[in-house]
Amino acid sequence: MALDFTPTTVDELDPDRRPSVRLALLPVLAVVVSLGIGSAVLGLDPHVPLLWSIVFVGAFGQYLGYSWADLYDGISNGLLMGLQALLIIFTIYALIATWVDAGTIPAMMYYGLELLSPMVFLPVATVLAAVVAFAIGSSWTTVGTLGVAFVGIGTGLGVPSAMTVGAVISGAYAGDKQSPLSDTTNLAAGVTNTPLYDHIRRMRTGTLIAFGIAVLAFAALGLQSSGSVPAEQVMEIQSALAGTYDVSPLVFLPLVITFGFALRGYPALPTLVVGVFAGVFTSILVQGTGFVPAWEVFLNGTDPATGSELVDELLETGGLTGSAWTITVVVAALVLGGLLEKTGVLAVLAHRLSQGVRSSGGLIAGTGVSAILINALTAQQYMSIVLPGMTLRNLYEEFDLDSDQLSRAVEAAGTPTGALIPWHAGGVFMASATGVPTLEYAPYYLFGMLSPLVLFAMALTGFGVPSTHRAETVQTAD
């Protein structure tokens, strides 16, 4: 992913408008309080507390002396950084609908119920999601396609949906982190001036440790779900699927075409668009859907009538228009992140975080903490990579650390943790695509928690980190 703008560093801020550390904490506190009261206490959708936060940070920016034009520039930059994510959300919603109508996802559910058992389902889903995400370089695409099918399979096998989603997302993000096709992997390498494969190699040990622990944990959870599933329940689901869709091998054509384009190295967005067209034409040619109705599915989603209430609920989709709720949350969050960046809040706090660092391990752990905090404040993973990646580059040189230590820290802590945050673009998408709320699948999204924890453990124990100390003191920003 190419950078379209460079986030402001603390040295570039106008001294007359640069907030002190204490003042910079004020809008952060306002965001936390707004989201906490609005979502957790009042039960509002995140749109409202995000709006409160946007208004507060905008007023804060005007207090610092920023004009409306300045603030609008920050909003534009925030939206620009998240534009690819927004377009992918639009496209994946449409893709899921067309793949349901084409019979692709129903067929995956049909055959999955024959091949899998409750005992092995969770670890197998984790590993398969990792393999697919590694091959295509997109965790979101993996969850939006395979993940949706696995939720249906898991439901038929009696596995709780939250467990299934946690397993799929764990595998998807683990595979994505090791893929040279991943946009965030390339971004982390790019903003830190690290050769791509040096970054991937540095990520490998921590990723494998976190992924391995997650797979073992899911295997243990699978043993608890090893009871037999009534054959009548599986038969009922399969009969509903086979009676409504042609589940022949031809319906896997969209899957083959989409993953084929991804494996050839095509970017995620055009690859997904190809998948949409493949889904529409498979609906027409295999399922016998008319040309206009097939494109109406693309727009408005599916409302199947299979005779099974469970299957109907699993395969009901919103299509392109169904992405509106998700898109509006993400847009509001990106606006907030853009304002926090423009007013210098993020730059001041990231710089202040570096002041207490006295060892290389502490620097790496502090980088991970800053990536997680920026993730929560800006609600999109790109900023969690870009801001600490660019702000802390000189500090890593000061500690005589290779740039791949920085690239590993921002990606290991920044990218996977987004799906744990309910108002984050990743969290909102995963919940919307799978139908399981973020806070329900979060306890089972093991890789998202283990990836930063392994990073912190390696940093603080010195495993894989040179033992160096700070050479000079950097002036603090007050």
C-alpha positions as CSV (number, residue, x, y, z in Angstrom):
1,M,0.0,0.0,0.0
2,A,1.5,3.4,-1.0
3,L,1.4,6.2,1.5
4,D,-0.6,9.2,0.3
5,F,0.4,11.5,3.1
6,T,3.0,11.6,5.9
7,P,1.7,11.8,9.5
8,T,3.0,14.8,11.4
9,T,5.9,14.2,13.9
10,V,6.2,16.1,17.1
11,D,9.2,18.1,15.7
12,E,7.0,19.3,12.8
13,L,4.2,20.6,15.0
14,D,3.8,24.4,15.2
15,P,5.2,25.2,18.7
16,D,2.4,27.7,19.3
17,R,-0.2,25.0,18.6
18,R,1.5,21.9,20.0
19,P,-0.4,20.6,23.0
20,S,1.4,19.6,26.2
21,V,1.4,16.0,27.2
22,R,-1.3,16.7,29.8
23,L,-3.4,18.7,27.4
24,A,-3.0,15.9,24.7
25,L,-4.5,13.4,27.2
26,L,-7.7,15.4,27.5
27,P,-9.2,14.4,24.1
28,V,-8.1,10.8,24.7
29,L,-9.9,10.8,28.0
30,A,-13.0,12.3,26.2
31,V,-12.9,9.5,23.6
32,V,-12.7,6.8,26.3
33,V,-15.5,8.3,28.4
34,S,-17.7,8.9,25.3
35,L,-17.3,5.3,24.0
36,G,-17.5,3.8,27.5
37,I,-20.7,5.6,28.5
38,G,-22.4,5.6,25.1
39,S,-21.7,2.0,24.2
40,A,-21.2,0.2,27.5
41,V,-23.6,2.1,29.8
42,L,-26.3,3.5,27.5
43,G,-26.2,0.7,24.9
44,L,-26.0,3.0,21.9
45,D,-24.6,2.0,18.6
46,P,-21.0,3.4,18.3
47,H,-22.0,6.1,15.8
48,V,-23.3,8.3,18.6
49,P,-20.4,8.3,21.0
50,L,-18.0,8.6,18.0
51,L,-19.9,11.7,17.0
52,W,-19.6,13.1,20.5
53,S,-15.8,12.4,20.3
54,I,-15.5,14.1,16.9
55,V,-17.2,17.2,18.1
56,F,-15.0,17.4,21.3
57,V,-11.8,16.8,19.4
58,G,-12.8,19.4,16.7
59,A,-13.5,22.0,19.4
60,F,-10.2,21.0,21.1
61,G,-8.4,21.7,17.7
62,Q,-10.0,25.1,17.4
63,Y,-8.9,25.9,21.0
64,L,-5.3,25.1,19.9
65,G,-5.7,27.6,17.0
66,Y,-6.5,25.3,14.1
67,S,-8.9,26.6,11.5
68,W,-11.8,24.6,10.0
69,A,-9.7,24.2,6.8
70,D,-6.9,22.7,8.9
71,L,-9.3,20.3,10.7
72,Y,-10.9,19.4,7.4
73,D,-7.5,18.6,6.0
74,G,-7.0,16.2,9.0
75,I,-10.4,14.6,8.3
76,S,-9.5,14.1,4.6
77,N,-6.2,12.5,5.6
78,G,-7.9,10.1,8.0
79,L,-10.4,9.0,5.4
80,L,-7.6,8.7,2.8
81,M,-5.6,6.3,5.0
82,G,-8.7,4.2,5.4
83,L,-10.1,4.4,1.9
84,Q,-8.8,1.0,0.8
85,A,-10.4,-0.6,3.9
86,L,-13.7,1.1,3.1
87,L,-13.7,-0.1,-0.5
88,I,-12.8,-3.6,0.6
89,I,-15.8,-3.6,3.1
90,F,-18.2,-2.6,0.3
91,T,-16.9,-5.2,-2.1
92,I,-16.7,-8.1,0.4
93,Y,-20.4,-7.5,1.5
94,A,-21.4,-7.8,-2.2
95,L,-19.0,-10.8,-2.7
96,I,-20.5,-12.8,0.2
97,A,-24.0,-12.2,-1.2
98,T,-23.1,-13.3,-4.7
99,W,-21.2,-16.4,-3.4
100,V,-24.3,-17.4,-1.4
101,D,-26.5,-17.1,-4.4
102,A,-24.0,-18.9,-6.6
103,G,-24.1,-21.9,-4.1
104,T,-20.4,-21.5,-3.3
105,I,-20.8,-20.9,0.4
106,P,-23.7,-23.3,0.8
107,A,-21.6,-26.1,-0.9
108,M,-18.7,-25.4,1.4
109,M,-21.1,-25.9,4.4
110,Y,-22.6,-29.0,2.8
111,Y,-19.3,-30.8,2.2
112,G,-17.8,-29.4,5.4
113,L,-20.5,-31.1,7.5
114,E,-19.5,-34.4,5.9
115,L,-15.7,-34.1,6.3
116,L,-15.3,-32.5,9.8
117,S,-16.2,-33.6,13.3
118,P,-16.7,-31.4,16.4
119,M,-13.4,-32.6,17.9
120,V,-11.1,-31.5,15.1
121,F,-13.2,-28.6,13.7
122,L,-11.7,-25.7,15.6
123,P,-8.0,-26.5,15.0
124,V,-8.6,-27.4,11.4
125,A,-10.5,-24.2,10.8
126,T,-7.6,-22.2,12.4
127,V,-5.0,-23.9,10.2
128,L,-7.1,-23.7,7.0
129,A,-7.7,-20.0,7.5
130,A,-4.0,-19.4,8.1
131,V,-3.1,-21.3,4.9
132,V,-5.7,-19.4,2.8
133,A,-4.7,-16.0,4.3
134,F,-1.1,-16.7,3.6
135,A,-1.8,-17.6,0.0
136,I,-4.0,-14.6,-0.8
137,G,-2.5,-12.0,1.6
138,S,-5.9,-10.9,3.1
139,S,-7.3,-11.7,6.5
140,W,-10.5,-9.9,5.8
141,T,-11.2,-11.8,2.5
142,T,-10.5,-15.1,4.3
143,V,-13.0,-14.3,7.1
144,G,-15.5,-12.9,4.7
145,T,-15.5,-16.1,2.6
146,L,-14.2,-19.1,4.4
147,G,-15.2,-17.6,7.8
148,V,-18.9,-17.3,6.8
149,A,-18.9,-20.9,5.6
150,F,-17.2,-22.2,8.8
151,V,-19.8,-20.5,11.0
152,G,-22.4,-22.5,9.2
153,I,-20.4,-25.7,9.5
154,G,-19.7,-25.1,13.1
155,T,-23.3,-24.4,13.9
156,G,-24.3,-27.7,12.3
157,L,-21.7,-29.5,14.3
158,G,-22.8,-27.9,17.6
159,V,-19.8,-25.7,18.0
160,P,-20.6,-22.2,19.4
161,S,-20.3,-19.5,16.7
162,A,-18.1,-17.3,18.9
163,M,-15.5,-20.1,19.1
164,T,-15.6,-20.7,15.4
165,V,-15.1,-17.0,14.6
166,G,-12.3,-16.7,17.1
167,A,-10.5,-19.7,15.4
168,V,-11.0,-18.4,11.9
169,I,-9.8,-14.9,12.7
170,S,-6.8,-16.2,14.6
171,G,-5.8,-18.3,11.6
172,A,-6.5,-15.5,9.2
173,Y,-4.4,-12.9,10.9
174,A,-1.5,-15.3,11.6
175,G,-1.3,-16.3,7.9
176,D,-1.7,-12.7,6.8
177,K,1.3,-11.6,8.9
178,Q,3.6,-14.1,7.0
179,S,2.3,-13.3,3.5
180,P,4.4,-11.2,1.1
181,L,1.1,-10.3,-0.5
182,S,-0.4,-8.7,2.6
183,D,-0.9,-4.9,2.4
184,T,-0.2,-4.4,6.1
185,T,3.0,-6.6,5.9
186,N,4.2,-4.5,3.0
187,L,3.2,-1.3,4.7
188,A,5.1,-2.2,7.9
189,A,8.2,-2.9,5.9
190,G,7.8,0.2,3.8
191,V,7.4,2.8,6.5
192,T,10.3,1.5,8.5
193,N,12.7,1.2,5.4
194,T,13.0,-2.6,6.0
195,P,13.4,-5.1,3.1
196,L,10.1,-7.1,2.9
197,Y,11.6,-10.5,3.5
198,D,13.8,-9.3,6.3
199,H,10.6,-8.1,8.0
200,I,8.8,-11.4,7.4
201,R,11.7,-13.4,8.8
202,R,11.8,-11.2,11.9
203,M,8.1,-11.7,12.3
204,R,8.3,-15.5,11.9
205,T,9.3,-16.7,15.4
206,G,6.8,-14.6,17.3
207,T,4.0,-15.4,14.9
208,L,4.7,-19.2,15.0
209,I,4.8,-19.2,18.8
210,A,1.5,-17.3,19.1
211,F,-0.1,-19.3,16.4
212,G,1.1,-22.6,17.8
213,I,-0.3,-21.8,21.2
214,A,-3.6,-20.8,19.7
215,V,-3.9,-24.0,17.7
216,L,-3.2,-26.1,20.8
217,A,-5.8,-24.1,22.7
218,F,-8.4,-24.7,20.0
219,A,-7.6,-28.4,20.0
220,A,-8.3,-28.5,23.7
221,L,-11.6,-26.6,23.2
222,G,-12.4,-29.1,20.4
223,L,-12.0,-32.0,22.9
224,Q,-14.7,-30.4,25.0
225,S,-17.0,-30.4,21.9
226,S,-16.3,-34.0,21.0
227,G,-19.8,-35.3,21.7
228,S,-21.7,-36.8,18.8
229,V,-23.9,-34.6,16.8
230,P,-27.4,-36.0,16.0
231,A,-27.3,-37.3,12.4
232,E,-30.8,-36.0,11.9
233,Q,-29.5,-32.4,12.5
234,V,-26.7,-32.7,9.9
235,M,-29.1,-34.4,7.5
236,E,-31.7,-31.6,7.9
237,I,-29.1,-28.9,7.2
238,Q,-27.7,-30.8,4.2
239,S,-31.1,-31.5,2.8
240,A,-32.1,-27.8,3.1
241,L,-28.9,-26.8,1.2
242,A,-29.1,-29.5,-1.5
243,G,-32.8,-28.8,-2.0
244,T,-32.2,-25.1,-2.6
245,Y,-28.8,-24.9,-4.4
246,D,-27.0,-27.0,-6.9
247,V,-24.0,-28.1,-4.8
248,S,-22.0,-29.6,-7.6
249,P,-18.2,-28.9,-7.9
250,L,-19.0,-26.2,-10.5
251,V,-20.1,-23.8,-7.7
252,F,-16.5,-23.6,-6.4
253,L,-15.5,-21.7,-9.6
254,P,-15.7,-18.3,-7.9
255,L,-13.4,-19.6,-5.1
256,V,-10.9,-20.9,-7.6
257,I,-10.9,-17.8,-9.7
258,T,-10.6,-15.4,-6.8
259,F,-7.8,-17.2,-5.0
260,G,-6.1,-17.8,-8.4
261,F,-5.9,-14.0,-9.0
262,A,-4.7,-13.5,-5.4
263,L,-2.0,-16.1,-5.9
264,R,-0.9,-14.4,-9.1
265,G,-0.2,-11.3,-7.0
266,Y,-3.1,-9.1,-8.0
267,P,-4.1,-6.5,-5.3
268,A,-6.9,-7.3,-3.0
269,L,-9.5,-4.9,-4.3
270,P,-9.5,-5.9,-8.0
271,T,-9.2,-9.5,-7.0
272,L,-12.4,-9.2,-4.9
273,V,-14.2,-7.4,-7.8
274,V,-13.3,-10.4,-10.0
275,G,-14.7,-12.6,-7.3
276,V,-18.0,-10.7,-7.4
277,F,-18.3,-11.1,-11.2
278,A,-17.4,-14.8,-10.9
279,G,-20.1,-15.2,-8.3
280,V,-22.8,-13.5,-10.3
281,F,-22.1,-15.5,-13.5
282,T,-22.0,-18.8,-11.5
283,S,-25.4,-17.9,-10.1
284,I,-26.6,-17.4,-13.7
285,L,-25.0,-20.4,-15.3
286,V,-25.2,-23.0,-12.5
287,Q,-28.1,-21.9,-10.3
288,G,-30.3,-20.6,-13.1
289,T,-30.7,-17.2,-11.7
290,G,-31.7,-14.5,-14.2
291,F,-29.3,-11.8,-15.1
292,V,-31.1,-9.0,-13.4
293,P,-32.0,-10.9,-10.3
294,A,-28.3,-12.0,-9.9
295,W,-27.2,-8.3,-9.9
296,E,-30.1,-7.5,-7.5
297,V,-28.5,-10.0,-5.1
298,F,-25.2,-8.1,-5.5
299,L,-27.0,-4.9,-4.5
300,N,-29.6,-6.1,-1.9
301,G,-28.3,-9.4,-0.6
302,T,-30.0,-12.8,-0.2
303,D,-33.1,-13.9,1.6
304,P,-33.2,-17.7,1.1
305,A,-36.2,-19.9,1.8
306,T,-34.6,-23.3,2.3
307,G,-37.3,-24.7,4.6
308,S,-34.8,-24.6,7.5
309,E,-34.9,-21.6,9.8
310,L,-31.3,-22.2,10.9
311,V,-30.0,-22.3,7.3
312,D,-32.0,-19.3,6.3
313,E,-30.5,-17.3,9.1
314,L,-27.0,-18.4,8.3
315,L,-27.3,-17.6,4.6
316,E,-29.2,-14.3,4.8
317,T,-26.9,-11.4,3.6
318,G,-27.2,-7.7,3.0
319,G,-25.3,-7.3,-0.2
320,L,-23.7,-3.9,-1.1
321,T,-26.4,-1.9,0.6
322,G,-26.1,-4.0,3.7
323,S,-22.6,-2.6,4.4
324,A,-24.1,0.8,5.3
325,W,-24.0,0.3,9.1
326,T,-20.4,-0.9,9.0
327,I,-19.3,1.8,6.6
328,T,-20.7,4.6,8.6
329,V,-19.1,3.4,11.8
330,V,-15.7,3.1,10.1
331,V,-16.1,6.5,8.4
332,A,-16.8,8.1,11.8
333,A,-13.8,6.4,13.4
334,L,-11.5,7.5,10.6
335,V,-12.7,11.1,10.9
336,L,-11.9,10.9,14.6
337,G,-8.5,9.4,14.0
338,G,-7.7,12.1,11.4
339,L,-8.6,14.9,13.8
340,L,-6.4,13.4,16.6
341,E,-3.5,13.2,14.2
342,K,-4.0,16.7,12.8
343,T,-4.1,18.3,16.2
344,G,-0.9,16.7,17.2
345,V,-2.4,14.6,20.0
346,L,-1.0,11.3,18.6
347,A,2.4,12.7,17.8
348,V,2.9,14.2,21.2
349,L,1.8,11.1,23.0
350,A,3.9,8.8,20.9
351,H,6.9,11.0,21.4
352,R,6.3,11.2,25.2
353,L,6.1,7.4,25.3
354,S,9.6,7.2,24.0
355,Q,11.0,9.4,26.8
356,G,10.9,6.7,29.5
357,V,12.7,4.1,27.3
358,R,16.1,3.0,28.7
359,S,16.7,-0.4,27.0
360,S,16.1,-2.0,23.6
361,G,13.6,-4.4,25.1
362,G,11.7,-1.5,26.7
363,L,11.7,0.3,23.4
364,I,10.2,-2.6,21.5
365,A,7.6,-3.2,24.2
366,G,6.8,0.5,24.2
367,T,6.4,0.5,20.4
368,G,3.9,-2.3,20.7
369,V,1.9,-0.4,23.4
370,S,1.8,2.7,21.2
371,A,0.6,0.7,18.2
372,I,-2.3,-0.8,20.3
373,L,-3.3,2.6,21.7
374,I,-3.2,4.2,18.3
375,N,-5.3,1.3,17.0
376,A,-7.9,2.1,19.6
377,L,-7.9,5.8,19.0
378,T,-7.8,5.9,15.2
379,A,-9.9,2.7,14.6
380,Q,-7.8,1.6,11.7
381,Q,-4.7,-0.6,11.4
382,Y,-2.8,1.5,8.9
383,M,-2.3,4.4,11.3
384,S,-1.2,2.0,14.0
385,I,1.6,1.0,11.7
386,V,2.5,4.3,10.1
387,L,2.6,6.6,13.1
388,P,4.9,4.7,15.4
389,G,6.8,3.3,12.4
390,M,7.7,6.7,11.2
391,T,8.0,8.4,14.6
392,L,10.3,5.9,16.3
393,R,12.7,5.2,13.4
394,N,15.5,7.5,14.7
395,L,15.1,6.1,18.2
396,Y,15.8,2.5,16.9
397,E,18.9,3.8,15.2
398,E,19.9,5.4,18.5
399,F,19.7,2.0,20.2
400,D,21.6,0.4,17.3
401,L,18.6,-1.8,16.5
402,D,17.9,-3.1,13.0
403,S,14.8,-1.6,11.3
404,D,13.2,-5.1,11.2
405,Q,12.8,-4.9,15.0
406,L,10.7,-1.8,14.6
407,S,8.6,-3.3,11.7
408,R,8.0,-6.4,13.7
409,A,6.9,-4.5,16.8
410,V,4.3,-2.3,15.0
411,E,2.8,-5.1,13.0
412,A,2.8,-7.8,15.7
413,A,1.0,-5.4,18.1
414,G,-0.9,-3.2,15.7
415,T,-2.5,-5.3,13.0
416,P,-4.0,-8.3,14.9
417,T,-5.4,-6.3,17.8
418,G,-7.8,-4.2,15.7
419,A,-10.3,-7.0,15.5
420,L,-10.5,-7.0,19.3
421,I,-11.8,-3.4,19.4
422,P,-15.6,-3.0,18.8
423,W,-15.4,0.4,17.0
424,H,-12.3,-0.5,15.0
425,A,-12.6,-1.1,11.3
426,G,-11.4,-4.6,11.7
427,G,-13.7,-5.3,14.7
428,V,-16.7,-3.9,13.0
429,F,-16.1,-5.8,9.8
430,M,-15.5,-9.2,11.5
431,A,-18.6,-8.8,13.6
432,S,-20.8,-7.7,10.6
433,A,-19.5,-10.4,8.2
434,T,-19.8,-13.3,10.6
435,G,-22.9,-12.1,12.6
436,V,-21.0,-12.5,15.9
437,P,-20.5,-9.4,18.0
438,T,-16.9,-8.4,18.7
439,L,-17.1,-8.7,22.4
440,E,-18.6,-12.3,22.0
441,Y,-15.8,-13.6,19.8
442,A,-13.0,-11.6,21.5
443,P,-12.3,-14.2,24.3
444,Y,-11.7,-16.8,21.6
445,Y,-9.7,-14.6,19.3
446,L,-6.5,-16.0,20.8
447,F,-4.0,-14.9,18.2
448,G,-5.0,-11.3,18.6
449,M,-4.2,-11.5,22.3
450,L,-1.1,-13.7,22.0
451,S,0.7,-11.9,19.2
452,P,1.4,-8.7,21.3
453,L,1.9,-10.8,24.5
454,V,4.6,-12.9,22.8
455,L,6.2,-9.6,21.4
456,F,6.3,-8.2,25.0
457,A,7.7,-11.4,26.4
458,M,10.4,-11.6,23.8
459,A,11.3,-7.9,24.3
460,L,11.4,-8.0,28.1
461,T,13.3,-11.3,28.3
462,G,15.7,-10.3,25.5
463,F,14.9,-13.3,23.3
464,G,15.9,-12.3,19.8
465,V,16.7,-8.7,20.9
466,P,20.2,-7.3,21.1
467,S,21.2,-6.0,24.6
468,T,21.8,-2.3,23.9
469,H,21.1,0.8,25.9
470,R,20.2,4.3,25.0
471,A,23.1,6.4,23.8
472,E,21.6,9.8,24.4
473,T,18.6,11.6,25.8
474,V,16.0,13.1,23.6
475,Q,14.4,16.4,24.7
476,T,10.9,15.9,25.9
477,A,7.9,17.7,24.5
478,D,5.9,19.4,27.1
